[in-house]
Amino acid sequence: MKIAIASDHRGVEYKQEIIKYLESKNNIVIDCSPNNTPTDDYPDFAFLVCNKVVEKEVDIGILVCRTGIGMSIAANKVKGIRCAKINSKEDATLSRNDNGANVMTFNYTDNMNNIKEYIDAFMSAEVINDERHQRRVNKIMEYEENHVI
């Protein structure tokens, strides 16, 4: 799988560990925030990752910031992105099964072993596994198409 990843300046250590983990499983990883500084702005990195997902340069995106929430908010402003803030394996699986999530965010205070489990669950989950979920996602995509510039 090909994955784009980015973090703000506080999430660099987690990002680097995630990259090593993903590469050890033979994934191709593109680091979209290779040079973080204390004054960087997380939306810039979220947009870089999400544009790679939308343009189909990568299969999924991963974002890391202090809470994971800011990155998620920024990511979900990108047309075509369904970003989920992941706090459990169940979140990871259901965000793919029910919502067709294509980007996930983490906070850098969670346990790294947990994050690795969440990533594995997200990557192995079936994308939208039921008609009712697809119907709901279609409504979101239709709204996005007709109301988002």
Kinemage of the C-alpha trace (Angstrom):
@kinemage 1
@onewidth
@group {chain A} dominant
@subgroup {mainchain}
@vectorlist {calphas} color= white
{ca met a 1} P 0.000 0.000 0.000
{ca lys a 2} L 1.151 3.546 -0.662
{ca ile a 3} L 0.635 5.951 2.240
{ca ala a 4} L 1.125 9.693 2.719
{ca ile a 5} L 1.883 10.819 6.268
{ca ala a 6} L 2.457 14.126 8.014
{ca ser a 7} L 2.661 15.575 11.495
{ca asp a 8} L 2.964 18.932 13.109
{ca his a 9} L 6.178 19.691 15.004
{ca arg a 10} L 4.937 17.941 18.137
{ca gly a 11} L 4.123 14.684 16.386
{ca val a 12} L 7.458 14.139 14.629
{ca glu a 13} L 8.669 11.274 16.846
{ca tyr a 14} L 5.381 9.400 16.448
{ca lys a 15} L 5.396 10.021 12.702
{ca gln a 16} L 8.915 8.642 12.383
{ca glu a 17} L 8.008 5.525 14.347
{ca ile a 18} L 4.873 5.015 12.216
{ca ile a 19} L 6.941 5.358 9.043
{ca lys a 20} L 9.407 2.698 10.254
{ca tyr a 21} L 6.528 0.416 11.171
{ca leu a 22} L 4.773 0.823 7.820
{ca glu a 23} L 7.964 0.356 5.829
{ca ser a 24} L 8.770 -2.804 7.814
{ca lys a 25} L 5.493 -4.173 6.412
{ca asn a 26} L 6.577 -3.340 2.832
{ca asn a 27} L 4.422 -0.240 2.413
{ca ile a 28} L 5.613 2.776 0.465
{ca val a 29} L 5.460 5.860 2.671
{ca ile a 30} L 5.663 9.482 1.557
{ca asp a 31} L 6.569 11.910 4.337
{ca cys a 32} L 4.715 15.155 3.587
{ca ser a 33} L 6.261 16.992 6.549
{ca pro a 34} L 9.959 16.140 6.401
{ca asn a 35} L 11.073 19.467 7.914
{ca asn a 36} L 8.958 20.463 10.881
{ca thr a 37} L 9.603 23.651 12.857
{ca pro a 38} L 8.087 24.972 16.093
{ca thr a 39} L 6.051 27.493 14.088
{ca asp a 40} L 4.610 25.121 11.493
{ca asp a 41} L 0.869 25.023 10.885
{ca tyr a 42} L -0.865 21.632 10.863
{ca pro a 43} L -3.445 22.571 8.169
{ca asp a 44} L -0.630 22.914 5.613
{ca phe a 45} L 0.418 19.319 6.213
{ca ala a 46} L -3.135 17.995 6.316
{ca phe a 47} L -3.823 19.574 2.929
{ca leu a 48} L -0.628 18.099 1.426
{ca val a 49} L -1.534 14.577 2.532
{ca cys a 50} L -5.185 14.872 1.542
{ca asn a 51} L -4.408 16.209 -1.907
{ca lys a 52} L -2.217 13.162 -2.517
{ca val a 53} L -5.140 10.930 -1.490
{ca val a 54} L -7.652 12.801 -3.686
{ca glu a 55} L -5.271 12.768 -6.658
{ca lys a 56} L -4.816 8.995 -6.097
{ca glu a 57} L -1.057 9.356 -5.677
{ca val a 58} L -1.474 7.288 -2.495
{ca asp a 59} L -4.034 4.842 -1.146
{ca ile a 60} L -4.542 6.397 2.291
{ca gly a 61} L -3.294 9.207 4.501
{ca ile a 62} L -2.146 9.365 8.116
{ca leu a 63} L -1.958 12.572 10.145
{ca val a 64} L -0.525 13.135 13.635
{ca cys a 65} L -0.939 16.179 15.873
{ca arg a 66} L -1.378 16.824 19.587
{ca thr a 67} L -5.051 15.863 19.692
{ca gly a 68} L -5.617 14.561 16.168
{ca ile a 69} L -8.660 16.815 16.051
{ca gly a 70} L -7.152 19.836 14.299
{ca met a 71} L -5.695 17.659 11.561
{ca ser a 72} L -9.046 15.908 11.186
{ca ile a 73} L -10.924 19.182 10.851
{ca ala a 74} L -8.475 20.468 8.237
{ca ala a 75} L -8.474 17.171 6.338
{ca asn a 76} L -12.244 17.058 6.123
{ca lys a 77} L -12.245 20.439 4.361
{ca val a 78} L -10.615 18.767 1.349
{ca lys a 79} L -13.205 17.644 -1.173
{ca gly a 80} L -13.201 13.859 -1.404
{ca ile a 81} L -11.661 13.233 1.993
{ca arg a 82} L -13.338 11.310 4.775
{ca cys a 83} L -10.956 11.601 7.690
{ca ala a 84} L -11.499 9.819 11.000
{ca lys a 85} L -9.887 10.539 14.350
{ca ile a 86} L -8.983 7.041 15.529
{ca asn a 87} L -9.014 6.084 19.207
{ca ser a 88} L -9.499 2.300 18.986
{ca lys a 89} L -9.307 -0.709 16.686
{ca glu a 90} L -13.093 -0.543 16.428
{ca asp a 91} L -12.911 3.108 15.300
{ca ala a 92} L -10.356 2.101 12.691
{ca thr a 93} L -12.428 -0.762 11.302
{ca leu a 94} L -15.780 0.997 11.396
{ca ser a 95} L -14.439 4.206 9.879
{ca arg a 96} L -13.538 2.140 6.800
{ca asn a 97} L -16.520 -0.262 6.854
{ca asp a 98} L -19.223 2.284 7.539
{ca asn a 99} L -17.763 5.583 6.334
{ca gly a 100} L -15.195 4.736 3.681
{ca ala a 101} L -12.546 6.768 5.512
{ca asn a 102} L -9.446 7.371 3.435
{ca val a 103} L -7.423 9.340 5.993
{ca met a 104} L -6.892 8.715 9.708
{ca thr a 105} L -5.593 10.964 12.440
{ca phe a 106} L -3.918 10.195 15.743
{ca asn a 107} L -2.930 12.168 18.767
{ca tyr a 108} L 0.684 11.824 19.764
{ca thr a 109} L -0.152 10.970 23.350
{ca asp a 110} L -1.631 7.539 22.615
{ca asn a 111} L 0.490 4.445 23.129
{ca met a 112} L 2.485 3.603 19.986
{ca asn a 113} L 1.598 -0.087 20.227
{ca asn a 114} L -2.074 0.903 20.166
{ca ile a 115} L -1.523 3.147 17.165
{ca lys a 116} L 0.131 0.290 15.273
{ca glu a 117} L -2.904 -1.902 16.001
{ca tyr a 118} L -5.235 0.883 14.825
{ca ile a 119} L -3.269 1.282 11.595
{ca asp a 120} L -3.369 -2.463 10.928
{ca ala a 121} L -7.123 -2.548 11.568
{ca phe a 122} L -7.718 0.440 9.272
{ca met a 123} L -5.580 -0.968 6.466
{ca ser a 124} L -7.129 -4.438 6.621
{ca ala a 125} L -10.745 -3.307 6.919
{ca glu a 126} L -13.140 -3.651 4.027
{ca val a 127} L -14.146 -0.268 2.594
{ca ile a 128} L -17.906 0.241 2.944
{ca asn a 129} L -19.227 -3.250 3.436
{ca asp a 130} L -22.979 -2.629 3.306
{ca glu a 131} L -25.499 -0.890 1.038
{ca arg a 132} L -26.887 1.267 3.828
{ca his a 133} L -23.413 2.602 4.605
{ca gln a 134} L -22.762 3.323 0.941
{ca arg a 135} L -26.113 5.138 0.734
{ca arg a 136} L -25.110 7.366 3.645
{ca val a 137} L -21.658 8.097 2.259
{ca asn a 138} L -23.228 8.881 -1.114
{ca lys a 139} L -25.378 11.511 0.599
{ca ile a 140} L -22.276 13.094 2.101
{ca met a 141} L -20.493 13.047 -1.250
{ca glu a 142} L -23.518 14.537 -3.013
{ca tyr a 143} L -23.745 17.340 -0.474
{ca glu a 144} L -20.032 17.961 -0.801
{ca glu a 145} L -20.292 18.059 -4.584
{ca asn a 146} L -23.161 20.547 -4.580
{ca his a 147} L -22.292 22.763 -1.625
{ca val a 148} L -18.519 22.850 -1.168
{ca ile a 149} L -16.406 25.094 -3.325
